Structures are given as C-alpha cells and as structure tokens.
Amino acid sequence: MLIFIGSRRQTYVLRHMQRDERMPAWTCRTYAWLFRTRRFPAGTYIFTAVDRLDAGERRLAALFYRHLNAQGGAFRALNDPAIAMGRYRLLRTLHEAGLNDFNAYLATEQQRPSRYPVFIRRASSSIAPLTGLLRSADELEANLARLIAAGEAAEDLIIIEYCAEEAAPGIFIKQSEYRVGDRYVPNGSQFSAGWYVKRSTHIEVPESYHHADTALIAANPYADVAARAFAIAGIEYGRADIGMVGGRPQIYEINFNPELTTQRERPRPHPMHSANWDRSDDLLFEAMHAIDTKGKGSVGTIGNAELLQFRLRFWRNYAPQRY
C-alpha cells in the first residue's frame, strides 16, 4: 500500500485522479491525520508538499519520517521533511553546484541578478510566474514594489534568471524525470509555444520530435543529472522539470507532488505523443510497485510535549486548512 501524506489541497489532487490498474493500491492522508492517528498501517508513506509546511510542521513530520523508517520490513517513508529543499534553496544550491547555469535570489536579500532577463514567482506555490520577463534592474525593482504594494509577501518572492531556449521557432520543450525511490523514470515531453511550459499547449510539432521522444524514453539520458539534483535536494520521490539550453540540461524545479494524471485522462492529439506518454506511464507505475512494501500489520504512534499540545489544542492545528 502506498500512503500519500499531504495537505488537503494536495491530497485532493490525488483523490480525484482516475484509478489505474497498473498502479499499486494507494490512499491519501493529511498531515493532521499523521500527527493524530494512534496506529499506522503497514505501507510506504510518501511525504508530499513538504515545502508547504512551516518549520514547526516540518519538525514534527520529520519525527514521523524517522519513526516509520525505523520499523523496517513493511514500513517505509520517502522525502525527509527535515532536509528536503524548497524552490529557492534548491535553485541556489544547484547553481552553486554547477548543475544549473542560472541563479535564483530572494527578493529580501541584497544580492541581485548578475544577468537579465529575470522573472518573479512565489517560493511557496506552483502557480505561474507573477511577472513576464523583466529586462533590467529598474524594471525588476519596479515590479517588486508593485507586487508588495498589492499585498504579496516580500519573503515569499524569488527572482529567477531566465534560462530557456526554443527548440525551433515557436516551440519550447520541457522534459521531466521522476524519482521513485531508487528508480529514475523519464516522462514524455511537453511542447509549448511559450517559455513557461506548464503542460503541452496542443501546438503542432514536427513528427521527428515525437521520434526523438520515443528514443529519449528508451535511453533515459537525463537519469544521471536528475539523480545528482535529487540527491542535492534530499528528495526521494518527486519529478524534476528539465530544459535543454546551450546543450546543457537545466533543472527548473523538483515537484514533491507530481501530477499522476495518466495518458487515459489527458490524451495527446498526436498518436506518437500519446504512445510515448503511455510508455512513460508504464515505467512510472512499475517504479511505484517497486517501492510498495506490500506488508501487513500496524505500528503505534509517537509522542512528545509538542505533539501533545498539537493534539489537544485544536486551534493550533491549522495545517489541514491551508492550500
């Protein structure tokens, strides 16, 4: 059994995904359940949305991560809340490690970008960037002032140097690589007319691109760079989004709660695109089976003064209501 732990919003995404016969048995629970339940059933616990927790919640969740992994056998936990990196720290660290050519900056720090254009987005959520491309320091400062005046929290704003490249005029491509325990699984490519590639935008691309995608899924060329990024990030389950710029892969983010929408739910317009995504789904679900402990039994919870206060004082339990 796979047991996804997340906030209400994150578990909502999973609960409304269509069941797929290729995936092992799974269920969703919230962090409130994790902190309050008296016994844990056997299974593999996947901590999602770790970057959305505040420091106190991460500290408590990290205790349960260690407790579950200490049981051995039919119990396993992935994504240590004590070390897993959020967006800003990940991008800064990947740049310092030489994996990424671009850097990221907190809006509240003195250091400013060494190159332009840049864009601004929130550190704590996966919504689209808050600005388009900003091409000068003056334009950056004006937009920061505008966002903060409109109510954006300055400490939640990060500045990211633009690093994308058209594969052909009007075509941007995003690749992704899943980590599922010890396995690295390539995802089908996303094709978009714009530089911010959330998902494919149904643009027409040459058929050669789909043939290249077939070869990419077979060869899995980004596995090594993804493994380095995941190791740096301290993330054991998630999806790294990758773009090729100047012949080098760039890691744009690692999502703790990647969308598991299958090819059946969101069919692609081109038959080869659909076939590539279906093969990617096959590999992903195989990896899911590999982390499934398939054991039975249960184990008791843990306790300390901080958890006791959380359990007794309901007004302190705000995690499930967020996001």
C-alpha positions in Angstrom: 0.0 0.0 0.0 1.2 3.5 -0.9 0.1 6.2 1.5 0.5 9.7 0.3 0.7 12.3 3.1 -0.1 15.9 2.2 -2.3 19.0 2.8 -5.9 18.9 1.9 -5.3 20.6 -1.4 -2.5 18.2 -2.4 -4.5 15.1 -1.4 -7.5 16.4 -3.3 -5.4 16.3 -6.5 -4.6 12.7 -5.9 -8.0 11.6 -4.7 -9.6 12.9 -7.9 -7.1 11.1 -10.2 -8.6 8.2 -12.0 -7.6 4.8 -10.7 -5.3 2.9 -13.0 -5.0 -0.9 -12.9 -1.2 -0.5 -13.5 -0.7 1.3 -10.2 -0.4 -0.5 -6.8 -3.1 0.1 -4.1 -2.8 3.6 -2.7 -4.6 6.1 -0.5 -4.2 9.6 0.8 -4.0 11.1 4.3 -3.4 14.6 5.6 -0.6 15.8 7.9 -3.3 16.3 10.6 -4.0 12.5 10.3 -0.3 11.8 10.5 0.1 13.8 13.7 -3.0 12.5 15.4 -3.6 8.9 14.4 -2.8 6.3 17.1 -1.6 3.5 14.8 -0.1 3.4 11.4 -0.9 0.6 8.9 1.9 -1.0 7.1 2.9 0.7 3.8 5.1 3.1 2.0 4.5 6.6 3.2 5.2 9.4 0.7 5.5 12.8 2.2 4.3 15.4 -0.3 4.1 19.2 -0.2 6.9 19.2 2.3 7.9 22.7 1.1 4.4 24.0 2.0 4.8 23.1 5.7 6.0 25.7 8.2 9.1 25.0 10.3 7.2 23.5 13.2 5.2 21.2 11.0 8.3 20.1 9.2 10.0 19.3 12.5 7.0 17.2 13.6 6.7 15.4 10.2 10.4 14.6 10.3 9.9 12.7 13.6 7.3 10.5 11.9 9.5 10.0 8.8 12.2 8.6 11.2 9.7 6.6 13.2 8.3 4.9 10.2 11.6 4.1 8.6 12.9 2.7 11.9 10.2 -0.1 11.8 11.8 -1.8 8.8 10.1 -4.6 6.9 6.6 -3.5 5.9 7.2 0.2 6.7 9.0 2.8 4.6 8.9 6.6 4.3 10.1 8.8 1.5 11.0 12.6 1.5 12.6 13.6 4.8 10.9 16.8 5.8 14.0 17.9 7.8 16.2 18.1 4.7 14.1 18.2 1.5 14.7 21.6 -0.3 12.1 24.0 -1.4 12.3 26.0 -4.6 14.6 28.9 -3.7 17.2 26.8 -1.8 17.2 24.2 -4.5 17.8 26.6 -7.3 20.5 28.5 -5.5 22.2 25.2 -4.5 22.0 23.7 -8.0 23.6 26.8 -9.4 26.4 26.8 -6.8 27.0 23.1 -7.5 27.4 23.8 -11.2 24.4 21.9 -12.4 22.4 25.0 -13.4 23.7 27.9 -15.4 21.0 30.3 -13.9 20.6 31.5 -10.3 17.8 32.5 -8.0 17.6 35.3 -5.4 15.3 36.2 -2.5 13.5 39.5 -3.0 14.6 40.4 0.5 18.3 39.8 0.1 20.8 42.4 -1.0 22.3 40.4 -3.8 20.6 41.0 -7.2 20.8 39.0 -10.5 24.0 39.1 -12.5 22.2 38.8 -15.8 18.8 39.7 -17.3 16.1 39.0 -18.2 14.6 37.6 -15.0 11.1 36.9 -13.7 9.4 36.8 -10.2 7.4 34.0 -8.7 6.3 32.8 -5.3 8.5 30.4 -3.4 5.6 28.7 -1.7 3.3 27.7 -4.5 3.4 26.3 -8.0 1.3 28.9 -9.8 2.6 30.6 -12.9 5.2 33.4 -12.5 3.9 36.7 -11.2 5.6 38.7 -14.0 6.7 38.3 -17.5 10.4 38.7 -18.4 12.0 41.7 -16.8 14.9 43.0 -18.8 16.6 45.5 -16.4 17.3 46.2 -12.8 15.0 49.2 -12.8 12.2 47.0 -14.3 12.8 44.4 -11.6 12.7 46.8 -8.7 9.5 48.5 -10.1 7.8 45.1 -10.3 8.9 44.1 -6.8 7.5 47.3 -5.5 4.2 46.8 -7.4 3.7 43.3 -6.1 4.5 44.1 -2.5 2.1 47.1 -2.7 -0.6 44.8 -3.9 -0.1 42.5 -0.9 2.4 39.9 -2.0 4.6 38.8 1.0 8.2 40.0 0.3 9.7 37.0 1.9 7.8 34.7 -0.4 9.1 36.3 -3.6 12.0 34.9 -5.5 13.8 36.3 -8.6 14.9 33.7 -11.1 17.2 34.3 -14.0 15.6 33.3 -17.3 17.2 30.2 -18.8 15.2 28.7 -21.7 15.7 28.1 -25.4 13.5 27.4 -28.3 14.0 24.0 -29.9 12.7 25.7 -33.1 10.9 29.0 -33.7 7.8 29.0 -31.5 8.5 25.6 -29.9 9.7 25.2 -26.3 10.2 21.7 -24.9 10.2 20.5 -21.3 11.4 17.1 -20.2 10.8 15.6 -16.8 12.4 12.9 -14.8 10.6 11.1 -11.9 12.4 9.7 -8.9 10.5 6.9 -7.2 12.8 5.5 -4.5 15.9 4.3 -6.3 14.4 4.4 -9.8 14.6 7.3 -12.3 11.8 7.4 -14.9 11.7 9.7 -17.9 8.4 11.5 -18.6 7.0 12.2 -22.1 8.0 15.7 -23.4 5.8 18.8 -23.1 5.6 21.1 -26.1 4.6 24.7 -25.8 4.6 28.0 -27.7 5.7 29.9 -24.6 8.8 29.8 -22.5 6.9 28.9 -19.3 5.9 25.3 -20.0 3.3 24.0 -17.6 1.9 21.4 -19.9 1.6 20.8 -23.7 -0.4 23.5 -25.4 -1.5 21.4 -28.4 0.8 23.1 -30.8 1.8 21.2 -33.9 5.4 20.0 -33.8 7.4 18.1 -36.5 7.0 14.3 -36.3 10.7 14.0 -35.8 10.2 15.4 -32.3 8.0 12.5 -31.4 10.5 10.0 -32.8 13.2 11.7 -30.7 10.9 11.5 -27.7 10.5 7.7 -28.2 14.3 7.4 -28.2 14.6 9.6 -25.1 12.2 7.4 -23.1 14.1 4.3 -24.2 17.6 5.7 -23.4 16.7 7.9 -20.3 19.6 10.3 -20.9 18.7 12.6 -18.1 18.8 10.0 -15.3 22.3 10.9 -14.1 21.8 14.6 -13.9 18.4 14.1 -12.3 20.0 11.7 -9.7 22.5 14.4 -8.8 19.8 17.0 -8.4 17.5 14.8 -6.3 20.5 13.9 -4.1 21.3 17.5 -3.6 17.6 18.3 -2.9 17.2 15.5 -0.4 14.1 14.3 -2.2 13.3 10.6 -2.7 10.0 10.9 -4.5 9.1 13.6 -7.0 9.5 15.0 -10.5 12.3 17.2 -11.8 11.4 19.5 -14.7 14.2 19.9 -17.2 15.0 22.1 -20.2 17.9 21.9 -22.6 19.8 25.3 -23.0 23.0 25.5 -24.9 23.3 21.8 -25.0 23.1 21.5 -21.1 20.2 20.2 -19.1 18.8 22.8 -16.6 16.7 21.8 -13.6 13.8 24.2 -13.2 12.2 22.7 -10.1 11.5 19.5 -8.3 7.9 18.9 -7.5 7.1 16.9 -4.4 3.6 16.1 -5.6 3.8 15.5 -9.3 0.6 15.2 -11.2 -0.1 11.5 -11.9 -2.7 12.1 -14.5 -2.4 9.2 -16.9 -2.5 9.2 -20.7 -6.1 7.9 -20.4 -7.2 11.0 -18.6 -5.4 13.6 -20.8 -4.9 12.1 -24.3 -2.4 13.8 -26.6 -3.5 14.9 -30.1 -0.7 13.1 -31.9 -0.8 9.3 -31.8 3.0 9.1 -31.2 2.8 11.7 -28.4 0.1 9.5 -26.8 2.2 6.3 -27.2 5.2 8.0 -25.7 3.3 9.1 -22.7 1.7 5.7 -22.3 5.1 4.1 -22.2 6.2 6.7 -19.6 3.1 5.8 -17.5 4.1 2.1 -17.7 7.6 2.8 -16.4 6.3 5.1 -13.7 3.8 2.5 -12.4 6.5 -0.2 -12.5 8.6 2.0 -10.2 5.6 2.5 -7.9 5.3 -1.2 -7.5 9.0 -1.4 -6.6 8.6 0.9 -3.6 5.4 -0.8 -2.4 6.2 -2.8 0.7 3.1 -5.0 0.4 3.3 -5.9 4.1 0.7 -6.2 6.8 0.3 -5.1 10.4 0.5 -1.8 12.1 2.7 0.2 14.5 1.8 2.7 17.2 2.4 6.4 17.1 5.0 8.6 18.9 4.6 11.3 21.4 6.3 14.4 22.9 5.2 17.6 24.5 4.9 19.4 21.2 2.8 16.7 19.7 0.6 16.6 22.8 -0.1 20.3 22.5 -0.9 19.9 18.8 -3.3 17.1 19.6 -5.1 18.7 22.5 -5.3 22.3 21.2 -7.3 22.2 18.1 -6.9 25.9 17.3 -3.1 25.2 16.8 -3.9 22.7 14.1 -4.1 24.9 11.0 -2.1 22.7 8.6 -5.2 20.9 7.0 -6.9 24.2 6.3 -4.0 25.6 4.2 -3.6 25.2 0.5 
